[in-house]
Amino acid sequence: MFHYEVMNDQKKAYELGEVALSEALEKIDDVDEETFRDAKSIIELLKENLTLWREEEDNDNAIDDL
């Protein structure tokens, strides 16, 4: 979020988000139940942000193509 909102670097935000999501999903099975519940919520938020950012990028590209 910092890179996306504050630094206005959407590409960096998306790249970091993708890496973080991938690493989190790889390690999620190795944590205890309480950590799993917390992590699951954070992972869902990250997925939502990545989806929104991807859609925004697609919309921007479509506008540029006009």
Secondary structure, DSSP 8 states (H G I E B T S, - for coil): -IIIIIS--HHHHHHHHHHHHHHHHHHGGGS-HHHHHHHHHHHHHHHHHHHHHHHHHHHHHHHHH-
